[in-house]
Amino acid sequence: MIEVLKQKARDLKREAYALYFAYRDPRCPWYAKVFTALVVAHTFSPIDLVPDFIPLLGYLDDLVITPLGIYLALKMIPPSLMTEARQQAISLEQEGKLTSQAGFWVVVAIWLVVFSVCVFLLYRMAIGRGH
């Protein structure tokens, strides 16, 4: 049972990397790029939306939201593109080059964009109240 779960976790990780490769491809539709970037960032993010120490809800994030996000992202990306992306992920995994460094930088970039948008919106609200 434990080995089956470990294998499923490895498969899920490989799918997340395949999504990372797919959303960077110019053939990927724009809406799929946006959604998939968020899914990949969430998957590789060291920051949980719901912390694991919160009973039940903390693990709901890892056990439901992540697989559901991956599933929906897979539905948005053309199958031929996902086949190529999976092959790329499998090749890198076999070479031992499949690391979370790429995911880390995606997460950093997305958090910086989110932070910048929040600062901009707060600034705009502050200016709006001043008039």
BADREN-998537 format. One record per atom (N, C-alpha, C): residue in one letter; z, y, x. Coordinates in steps of 0.1 Angstrom, whole numbers. Example, Ala and Ser with C-alpha at 12.3 -4.5 7.8 and 13.67 -1.06 7.14 Angstrom:
<recs>
REC / a / 78 / -57 / 132
REC / a / 78 / -45 / 123
REC / a / 78 / -33 / 132
REC / s / 71 / -22 / 128
REC / s / 71 / -11 / 137
REC / s / 79 / 0 / 129
</recs>
This chain:
<recs>
REC / m / 0 / -12 / 8
REC / m / 0 / 0 / 0
REC / m / 0 / 13 / 9
REC / i / 8 / 13 / 19
REC / i / 9 / 24 / 28
REC / i / -4 / 26 / 35
REC / e / -10 / 15 / 40
REC / e / -23 / 16 / 47
REC / e / -34 / 22 / 38
REC / v / -34 / 18 / 25
REC / v / -44 / 23 / 16
REC / v / -42 / 38 / 14
REC / l / -30 / 42 / 13
REC / l / -27 / 57 / 11
REC / l / -31 / 64 / 24
REC / k / -29 / 59 / 36
REC / k / -33 / 65 / 48
REC / k / -48 / 66 / 49
REC / q / -55 / 56 / 45
REC / q / -69 / 56 / 45
REC / q / -75 / 66 / 35
REC / k / -69 / 67 / 23
REC / k / -73 / 77 / 14
REC / k / -71 / 91 / 19
REC / a / -60 / 93 / 26
REC / a / -57 / 106 / 32
REC / a / -67 / 110 / 43
REC / r / -71 / 100 / 51
REC / r / -82 / 102 / 61
REC / r / -95 / 105 / 54
REC / d / -98 / 98 / 44
REC / d / -111 / 101 / 36
REC / d / -111 / 115 / 30
REC / l / -99 / 119 / 25
REC / l / -98 / 132 / 19
REC / l / -100 / 143 / 30
REC / k / -94 / 141 / 41
REC / k / -95 / 150 / 53
REC / k / -110 / 151 / 57
REC / r / -117 / 140 / 58
REC / r / -131 / 140 / 62
REC / r / -139 / 147 / 51
REC / e / -136 / 145 / 39
REC / e / -143 / 152 / 28
REC / e / -141 / 167 / 29
REC / a / -129 / 171 / 32
REC / a / -126 / 186 / 34
REC / a / -134 / 191 / 46
REC / y / -136 / 184 / 57
REC / y / -144 / 189 / 68
REC / y / -159 / 189 / 64
REC / a / -163 / 179 / 56
REC / a / -177 / 179 / 51
REC / a / -179 / 191 / 43
REC / l / -170 / 195 / 34
REC / l / -171 / 207 / 26
REC / l / -172 / 219 / 35
REC / y / -164 / 219 / 46
REC / y / -165 / 231 / 55
REC / y / -179 / 232 / 61
REC / f / -185 / 221 / 65
REC / f / -199 / 221 / 70
REC / f / -209 / 225 / 59
REC / a / -207 / 220 / 47
REC / a / -216 / 223 / 36
REC / a / -216 / 237 / 32
REC / y / -204 / 244 / 31
REC / y / -204 / 257 / 26
REC / y / -210 / 267 / 36
REC / r / -210 / 263 / 48
REC / r / -216 / 272 / 59
REC / r / -231 / 271 / 59
REC / d / -237 / 262 / 52
REC / d / -251 / 260 / 52
REC / d / -258 / 270 / 42
REC / p / -269 / 276 / 46
REC / p / -276 / 286 / 38
REC / p / -281 / 280 / 25
REC / r / -283 / 267 / 24
REC / r / -288 / 261 / 11
REC / r / -277 / 260 / 1
REC / c / -265 / 262 / 5
REC / c / -253 / 261 / -5
REC / c / -253 / 273 / -14
REC / p / -253 / 271 / -27
REC / p / -252 / 283 / -36
REC / p / -240 / 292 / -34
REC / w / -242 / 305 / -36
REC / w / -231 / 315 / -33
REC / w / -218 / 311 / -40
REC / y / -219 / 307 / -53
REC / y / -206 / 305 / -60
REC / y / -199 / 292 / -54
REC / a / -207 / 283 / -50
REC / a / -201 / 271 / -43
REC / a / -195 / 275 / -30
REC / k / -202 / 284 / -23
REC / k / -196 / 289 / -10
REC / k / -182 / 295 / -12
REC / v / -181 / 304 / -22
REC / v / -169 / 311 / -24
REC / v / -158 / 301 / -28
REC / f / -161 / 292 / -38
REC / f / -151 / 283 / -43
REC / f / -147 / 273 / -31
REC / t / -157 / 268 / -24
REC / t / -154 / 258 / -14
REC / t / -146 / 265 / -2
REC / a / -149 / 277 / 1
REC / a / -142 / 284 / 12
REC / a / -127 / 284 / 8
REC / l / -124 / 287 / -5
REC / l / -110 / 288 / -9
REC / l / -104 / 274 / -9
REC / v / -111 / 264 / -13
REC / v / -106 / 250 / -13
REC / v / -103 / 246 / 2
REC / v / -112 / 248 / 11
REC / v / -110 / 245 / 25
REC / v / -98 / 252 / 31
REC / a / -98 / 265 / 28
REC / a / -86 / 273 / 33
REC / a / -73 / 268 / 27
REC / h / -73 / 264 / 15
REC / h / -61 / 259 / 9
REC / h / -57 / 245 / 15
REC / t / -67 / 237 / 17
REC / t / -65 / 224 / 23
REC / t / -59 / 224 / 37
REC / f / -65 / 233 / 45
REC / f / -60 / 234 / 59
REC / f / -49 / 244 / 62
REC / s / -46 / 251 / 51
REC / s / -36 / 262 / 53
REC / s / -22 / 256 / 56
REC / p / -15 / 262 / 66
REC / p / -2 / 258 / 69
REC / p / 8 / 264 / 58
REC / i / 3 / 273 / 50
REC / i / 11 / 280 / 40
REC / i / 8 / 273 / 26
REC / d / 18 / 267 / 20
REC / d / 16 / 261 / 7
REC / d / 18 / 271 / -4
REC / l / 9 / 270 / -14
REC / l / 11 / 279 / -25
REC / l / 24 / 277 / -32
REC / v / 27 / 264 / -34
REC / v / 40 / 260 / -39
REC / v / 47 / 252 / -28
REC / p / 58 / 257 / -23
REC / p / 65 / 251 / -12
REC / p / 70 / 237 / -15
REC / d / 69 / 227 / -6
REC / d / 72 / 213 / -8
REC / d / 87 / 211 / -12
REC / f / 96 / 220 / -8
REC / f / 110 / 218 / -11
REC / f / 113 / 220 / -26
REC / i / 104 / 226 / -34
REC / i / 106 / 227 / -48
REC / i / 104 / 214 / -54
REC / p / 114 / 208 / -61
REC / p / 112 / 194 / -66
REC / p / 100 / 193 / -75
REC / l / 92 / 183 / -74
REC / l / 80 / 179 / -81
REC / l / 69 / 189 / -80
REC / l / 71 / 202 / -82
REC / l / 60 / 211 / -81
REC / l / 55 / 213 / -67
REC / g / 63 / 211 / -57
REC / g / 59 / 213 / -43
REC / g / 48 / 202 / -40
REC / y / 50 / 190 / -45
REC / y / 41 / 179 / -42
REC / y / 29 / 179 / -51
REC / l / 31 / 185 / -63
REC / l / 20 / 187 / -72
REC / l / 8 / 193 / -65
REC / d / 11 / 203 / -57
REC / d / 1 / 211 / -50
REC / d / -7 / 201 / -41
REC / d / 0 / 193 / -33
REC / d / -7 / 183 / -24
REC / d / -14 / 172 / -31
REC / l / -8 / 167 / -42
REC / l / -13 / 155 / -48
REC / l / -23 / 157 / -59
REC / v / -23 / 169 / -65
REC / v / -32 / 172 / -76
REC / v / -42 / 184 / -73
REC / i / -37 / 195 / -69
REC / i / -45 / 207 / -67
REC / i / -55 / 205 / -56
REC / t / -51 / 200 / -45
REC / t / -61 / 198 / -34
REC / t / -72 / 188 / -37
REC / p / -69 / 176 / -42
REC / p / -80 / 167 / -46
REC / p / -88 / 172 / -57
REC / l / -82 / 179 / -67
REC / l / -90 / 185 / -78
REC / l / -99 / 196 / -73
REC / g / -95 / 204 / -64
REC / g / -103 / 214 / -58
REC / g / -115 / 208 / -50
REC / i / -112 / 198 / -42
REC / i / -123 / 191 / -35
REC / i / -133 / 185 / -44
REC / y / -128 / 179 / -55
REC / y / -137 / 172 / -65
REC / y / -146 / 183 / -71
REC / l / -140 / 194 / -75
REC / l / -148 / 205 / -82
REC / l / -158 / 211 / -72
REC / a / -154 / 213 / -60
REC / a / -163 / 218 / -49
REC / a / -175 / 208 / -47
REC / l / -172 / 195 / -47
REC / l / -182 / 185 / -45
REC / l / -193 / 186 / -56
REC / k / -188 / 189 / -68
REC / k / -197 / 190 / -80
REC / k / -207 / 202 / -79
REC / m / -203 / 212 / -71
REC / m / -210 / 225 / -70
REC / m / -221 / 224 / -59
REC / i / -219 / 215 / -50
REC / i / -228 / 215 / -38
REC / i / -239 / 204 / -40
REC / p / -252 / 208 / -37
REC / p / -262 / 198 / -39
REC / p / -259 / 185 / -32
REC / p / -262 / 173 / -38
REC / p / -259 / 160 / -32
REC / p / -265 / 158 / -18
REC / s / -278 / 163 / -17
REC / s / -284 / 161 / -4
REC / s / -277 / 168 / 8
REC / l / -272 / 180 / 4
REC / l / -265 / 188 / 14
REC / l / -252 / 182 / 18
REC / m / -245 / 176 / 8
REC / m / -232 / 169 / 10
REC / m / -234 / 157 / 19
REC / t / -246 / 150 / 17
REC / t / -248 / 138 / 25
REC / t / -250 / 142 / 39
REC / e / -257 / 153 / 42
REC / e / -258 / 158 / 56
REC / e / -245 / 162 / 62
REC / a / -237 / 169 / 54
REC / a / -224 / 174 / 58
REC / a / -214 / 162 / 61
REC / r / -215 / 152 / 53
REC / r / -206 / 140 / 55
REC / r / -210 / 133 / 68
REC / q / -223 / 132 / 70
REC / q / -228 / 126 / 83
REC / q / -223 / 134 / 95
REC / q / -223 / 147 / 94
REC / q / -218 / 156 / 105
REC / q / -203 / 154 / 107
REC / a / -196 / 153 / 96
REC / a / -181 / 150 / 97
REC / a / -178 / 137 / 103
REC / i / -186 / 127 / 99
REC / i / -184 / 113 / 104
REC / i / -187 / 112 / 119
REC / s / -198 / 119 / 123
REC / s / -202 / 119 / 137
REC / s / -191 / 126 / 146
REC / l / -186 / 137 / 141
REC / l / -176 / 144 / 149
REC / l / -163 / 136 / 149
REC / e / -160 / 129 / 138
REC / e / -148 / 121 / 137
REC / e / -149 / 109 / 148
REC / q / -161 / 103 / 148
REC / q / -163 / 92 / 157
REC / q / -162 / 96 / 172
REC / e / -166 / 109 / 174
REC / e / -166 / 114 / 188
REC / e / -152 / 120 / 191
REC / g / -143 / 120 / 182
REC / g / -130 / 125 / 184
REC / g / -129 / 140 / 184
REC / k / -139 / 146 / 179
REC / k / -140 / 161 / 179
REC / k / -137 / 167 / 165
REC / l / -132 / 159 / 156
REC / l / -129 / 165 / 143
REC / l / -114 / 169 / 143
REC / t / -113 / 182 / 145
REC / t / -99 / 188 / 146
REC / t / -97 / 198 / 136
REC / s / -85 / 202 / 134
REC / s / -83 / 213 / 124
REC / s / -84 / 227 / 129
REC / q / -89 / 228 / 141
REC / q / -91 / 242 / 147
REC / q / -101 / 250 / 138
REC / a / -111 / 244 / 134
REC / a / -121 / 250 / 126
REC / a / -115 / 255 / 113
REC / g / -108 / 245 / 107
REC / g / -101 / 249 / 94
REC / g / -90 / 260 / 96
REC / f / -84 / 259 / 108
REC / f / -74 / 270 / 111
REC / f / -80 / 284 / 110
REC / w / -92 / 285 / 117
REC / w / -98 / 298 / 117
REC / w / -104 / 302 / 104
REC / v / -108 / 293 / 96
REC / v / -112 / 296 / 82
REC / v / -100 / 301 / 74
REC / v / -89 / 295 / 76
REC / v / -77 / 299 / 69
REC / v / -73 / 313 / 73
REC / v / -73 / 316 / 86
REC / v / -69 / 329 / 92
REC / v / -79 / 339 / 86
REC / a / -92 / 337 / 86
REC / a / -101 / 346 / 81
REC / a / -99 / 349 / 66
REC / i / -97 / 339 / 58
REC / i / -95 / 341 / 44
REC / i / -82 / 349 / 41
REC / w / -71 / 345 / 48
REC / w / -59 / 352 / 46
REC / w / -60 / 367 / 50
REC / l / -68 / 370 / 61
REC / l / -70 / 384 / 65
REC / l / -78 / 391 / 54
REC / v / -88 / 385 / 48
REC / v / -96 / 391 / 37
REC / v / -87 / 394 / 25
REC / v / -79 / 384 / 21
REC / v / -70 / 386 / 10
REC / v / -60 / 397 / 12
REC / f / -55 / 397 / 24
REC / f / -45 / 408 / 28
REC / f / -52 / 421 / 27
REC / s / -64 / 422 / 33
REC / s / -71 / 435 / 33
REC / s / -74 / 440 / 19
REC / v / -78 / 431 / 10
REC / v / -81 / 434 / -4
REC / v / -69 / 439 / -11
REC / c / -58 / 433 / -8
REC / c / -45 / 437 / -14
REC / c / -41 / 451 / -10
REC / v / -42 / 453 / 3
REC / v / -39 / 466 / 9
REC / v / -48 / 477 / 3
REC / f / -61 / 474 / 2
REC / f / -70 / 483 / -4
REC / f / -67 / 486 / -18
REC / l / -64 / 476 / -26
REC / l / -60 / 478 / -40
REC / l / -47 / 486 / -42
REC / l / -38 / 483 / -34
REC / l / -25 / 491 / -34
REC / l / -27 / 505 / -31
REC / y / -35 / 508 / -21
REC / y / -39 / 521 / -17
REC / y / -46 / 528 / -28
REC / r / -55 / 522 / -34
REC / r / -63 / 528 / -46
REC / r / -53 / 531 / -57
REC / m / -44 / 522 / -60
REC / m / -34 / 525 / -71
REC / m / -25 / 537 / -67
REC / a / -21 / 538 / -55
REC / a / -13 / 549 / -50
REC / a / -20 / 562 / -51
REC / i / -33 / 562 / -48
REC / i / -41 / 574 / -49
REC / i / -43 / 578 / -64
REC / g / -45 / 568 / -72
REC / g / -47 / 570 / -87
REC / g / -34 / 576 / -93
REC / r / -23 / 573 / -89
REC / r / -10 / 578 / -94
REC / r / -7 / 592 / -89
REC / g / -13 / 596 / -78
REC / g / -11 / 609 / -72
REC / g / -18 / 620 / -79
REC / h / -28 / 616 / -87
REC / h / -37 / 627 / -93
REC / h / -32 / 630 / -107
</recs>
